[in-house]
Amino acid sequence: MAQCEVCGNEYDKAFQVTLPGQDARTFDSFECAIHALAPACEHCGVKVIGHGVEAGGRFFCCAHCAGMAGAGGVQDRA
């Protein structure tokens, strides 16, 4: 059985995620994969698991947070 790199759980249904230029990473749930891989909003720190907003190479959970961090002209995707 494979072991999740986040929680350490050994699980027979674990899966691997491979990002370009990186080694495969093993997780037992999407929750653990999100915890390890999702970017965090640079204003409030929440994990960005939806579309989010990117401004100046920085990631935000929403246009409000991007604006609060000084990014101008951003809109939420709808």
Rosetta silent file (secondary structure, phi, psi, omega in degrees, C-alpha in Angstrom):
SEQUENCE: MAQCEVCGNEYDKAFQVTLPGQDARTFDSFECAIHALAPACEHCGVKVIGHGVEAGGRFFCCAHCAGMAGAGGVQDRA
SCORE:     score description
SCORE:     0.000 S_00000001
   1 L     0.000  149.030  179.785    0.000    0.000    0.000 S_00000001
   2 E   -90.073  153.276 -178.839    1.100    3.547   -0.682 S_00000001
   3 E  -109.579  132.728  178.316    1.500    6.151    2.042 S_00000001
   4 L   -69.488  132.044 -178.564    0.047    9.668    1.807 S_00000001
   5 L   -73.318  -16.325 -178.605    2.764   12.322    2.030 S_00000001
   6 L   -91.384  -53.899 -173.595    0.482   14.704    3.954 S_00000001
   7 L  -103.518  -11.860  178.285   -1.217   12.594    6.630 S_00000001
   8 L    82.270    0.444  179.962    0.900    9.448    6.538 S_00000001
   9 L   -65.814  134.747  172.984   -2.110    7.179    6.033 S_00000001
  10 E   -93.604  125.843 -169.590   -1.383    3.915    4.217 S_00000001
  11 E  -142.833  133.781 -178.587   -4.218    3.331    1.767 S_00000001
  12 L   -74.015  -11.417  178.989   -4.813    0.773   -0.961 S_00000001
  13 L  -113.314   22.878  177.599   -6.543    3.387   -3.146 S_00000001
  14 L   -61.888  156.839 -179.889   -3.877    6.101   -2.886 S_00000001
  15 E  -134.327  164.657  179.812   -3.101    7.999   -6.075 S_00000001
  16 E  -117.684  146.973  174.767   -0.213    9.972   -7.473 S_00000001
  17 E  -121.975  129.736  178.040   -0.071   13.459   -8.949 S_00000001
  18 L  -119.565  121.436  176.221    2.809   14.456  -11.198 S_00000001
  19 L   -99.269  151.518 -179.168    3.404   18.115  -12.038 S_00000001
  20 L   -52.759  130.023  177.321    5.698   19.149  -14.893 S_00000001
  21 L    76.967    7.606 -179.360    9.340   18.969  -13.859 S_00000001
  22 L  -126.188  160.017  174.548    8.580   17.331  -10.504 S_00000001
  23 L   -73.433  158.739  176.550    8.552   13.808   -9.103 S_00000001
  24 L   -63.496  143.495  178.240    5.229   12.043   -8.510 S_00000001
  25 E  -120.119  142.104 -172.972    3.569   12.819   -5.182 S_00000001
  26 E  -110.299  134.371 -178.943    1.298   10.338   -3.370 S_00000001
  27 E  -136.959  154.774  177.383   -1.984   11.170   -1.613 S_00000001
  28 L  -102.338   -7.472 -179.431   -4.821    9.181   -0.055 S_00000001
  29 L  -157.387  159.480  175.082   -7.512   11.830   -0.683 S_00000001
  30 H   -65.093  -31.619  177.729   -8.228   14.946   -2.695 S_00000001
  31 H   -57.139  -47.295  179.432   -8.266   16.812    0.619 S_00000001
  32 H   -67.744  -38.894  178.402   -4.604   15.979    1.213 S_00000001
  33 H   -63.041  -42.680  178.328   -3.688   16.732   -2.414 S_00000001
  34 H   -62.742  -44.767 -179.985   -5.362   20.150   -2.178 S_00000001
  35 H   -56.259  -41.207 -175.852   -3.586   20.879    1.104 S_00000001
  36 H   -83.575  -32.592 -168.645   -0.218   20.117   -0.498 S_00000001
  37 H  -108.750  -28.093 -175.118   -0.679   21.462   -4.029 S_00000001
  38 L   -70.827  138.914  175.916   -3.218   24.292   -4.125 S_00000001
  39 L   -69.607  154.572  176.597   -1.830   27.822   -4.016 S_00000001
  40 E  -100.455  143.342  175.614   -2.814   29.992   -1.067 S_00000001
  41 L   -59.299  130.322 -177.812   -4.412   33.418   -1.505 S_00000001
  42 L   -74.554   -7.194  176.942   -1.674   35.979   -0.961 S_00000001
  43 L  -100.349  -53.019 -173.905   -4.072   38.233    0.954 S_00000001
  44 L  -106.762  -13.391  176.155   -6.145   35.989    3.241 S_00000001
  45 L    88.910   -5.050  179.926   -4.290   32.664    3.023 S_00000001
  46 L   -66.359  146.831  177.289   -7.253   30.486    1.971 S_00000001
  47 E   -70.484  132.245 -179.015   -6.404   27.625   -0.422 S_00000001
  48 L   -91.228  103.136 -179.513   -7.452   28.501   -3.983 S_00000001
  49 L  -110.631   -3.177  175.450   -9.271   25.425   -5.293 S_00000001
  50 L  -107.866 -151.348 -178.447  -11.491   27.210   -7.806 S_00000001
  51 L   -67.906  -44.399 -178.207  -10.659   29.670  -10.547 S_00000001
  52 L    62.133 -167.086 -178.934   -9.349   32.388   -8.268 S_00000001
  53 E  -135.828  136.370  175.562   -7.625   35.470   -9.624 S_00000001
  54 E  -116.916  129.565 -179.600   -4.064   35.877  -10.823 S_00000001
  55 E  -142.512  121.734  178.445   -2.513   39.336  -10.895 S_00000001
  56 L    60.492   33.260 -179.651    1.137   40.120  -11.441 S_00000001
  57 L    77.685    6.186  178.246    2.102   36.469  -10.983 S_00000001
  58 E  -109.496  148.222 -178.480    0.365   36.323   -7.588 S_00000001
  59 E  -106.064  139.608  178.551   -2.676   34.171   -6.755 S_00000001
  60 E  -135.896  154.845 -179.860   -5.763   35.333   -4.880 S_00000001
  61 L   -75.408  -25.503 -177.418   -9.037   33.615   -3.989 S_00000001
  62 L  -159.182  167.937 -179.886  -11.120   36.508   -5.351 S_00000001
  63 H   -63.525  -33.544  179.280  -10.962   39.977   -6.889 S_00000001
  64 H   -59.748  -48.703 -179.840  -11.668   41.559   -3.485 S_00000001
  65 H   -64.845  -38.723  177.971   -8.522   40.038   -1.977 S_00000001
  66 H   -60.925  -44.578  178.461   -6.494   40.955   -5.065 S_00000001
  67 H   -63.685  -39.206  178.880   -7.688   44.564   -4.745 S_00000001
  68 H   -65.461  -25.547  179.535   -6.916   44.626   -1.027 S_00000001
  69 L   -91.433    5.121  174.944   -3.365   43.516   -1.890 S_00000001
  70 L    98.457    0.420  177.809   -2.993   46.390   -4.348 S_00000001
  71 L   -77.413  133.379 -179.709   -3.779   44.680   -7.665 S_00000001
  72 L  -107.338  154.958  174.757   -5.818   46.905   -9.941 S_00000001
  73 L    67.169   30.186  179.284   -8.290   46.094  -12.691 S_00000001
  74 L  -104.109  150.241  178.435   -9.072   42.540  -11.603 S_00000001
  75 L  -135.222  149.067  172.236  -12.451   40.835  -11.774 S_00000001
  76 L   -69.237  147.061  175.439  -13.817   37.564  -10.483 S_00000001
  77 L   -83.328  136.224  179.894  -14.464   34.998  -13.201 S_00000001
  78 L  -128.772    0.000    0.000  -18.100   34.132  -13.587 S_00000001
